Amino acid sequence: MKLAFVMDPISQISYKKDSTLAMMVEAQEKGHEIFYIEPDCLFFNADKPCAEFSPISVKYEESSWYEKGENTISSLDFFDAILMRQDPPFDMDFINNTYILEAATKLGVKVFNHPKALRDNNEKLAILDYPSLITNTIVSSSKEIIKDFIHKNSEVVIKPLGLMGGEGIKRLHHEDSDLLETLDLIDQKKEKMMIQKFIPEVFEGDKRVILISGKDCGFSVTRIPQGDDFRGNLAAGGKAEVRELNDRDLEIVNAIKPKLIEKGILVAGIDILGSFLTEINITSPTCFRELYDQQGINLAKDLIEQIEKAF
């Protein structure tokens, strides 16, 4: 199988922790030809979806975790399957890449996750389909609406809709001296934000549950904040601990997975904080390596095997 990975520059990843690298290693070990496409190398040539790409070999070595071959330009139907692993921001460049990849599906190429699903399921907004599983939540850019919500809930977290890794997340209390200044900035930008009641259990860590074809592995990666930071995201310096799923975790997973399967979402990262669902990540879910390092669970292998079953 010719399998391409659309991903941000491989030279900048952590070879010890990167989930996409783990997928590439597993595909390579199974004898598949693997190829590397950077997001800005996807393009349309008239009506044909194309890319500039290179063959690549990978390994877990600090000094040389990848070796690229010569660049080639071709229509995307050169590949049997493509894994879209471009990280947010979820902006127009990202959306336009999903249109190019969706055109590839019409040529018979299997693309995971499906480009339409990526467009239709914003990682923050997707939780609104499950109102009984989430904390008090609004999405707004209105200063007055947000201010009223903060006063009703005392303490909140404000999240940009298109970022990742805890970037741009801010904790606000209704008595904060800079509250009005923050709200004025939001009002001026006219950029909708998600505002949620603050969940104190955040200091115990938030859980990432990886689902492959709707199936969990029985464990989560709990991301624990360090120091004074309330964000547990590993990209923000959180510490990772692998823990067994509890009954509430499974209740949330079981409520979500039918819709994921229906939409053809192969891989998803469900985020749980306390007893609440906080995010459904389908762009480039991470924490594969933490599960393998701490419990020997090889979800990268499971993922590649699921792709093989699609043929």
ABEGO torsion letter per residue (X at the ends): XBBBBBBBBAAABBAAABAAAAAAAAAAAAGBBBBBBBAAABBBBEABBBBBBBBBBBBBBAABABBBBBBBBBBAAABABBBBABBOBBBAAAAAAAAAAAAAAAAGBBBOBBAAAAAABBAAAAAAABAAABBBBBBBABAAAAAAAAAAAGBBBBBBAABBGGBGBBBBBAABAAAAAAAAAAAAAGBBBBBBBBBAAAAAEBBBBBBBGGBBAGBBBBBBBBEABABABAAAGBBBBBBBBBAAAAAAAAAAAAAAAAAGBABBBBBBBEABBABBBAABBBGAAAAAAAAGBBAAAAAAAAAAAAX
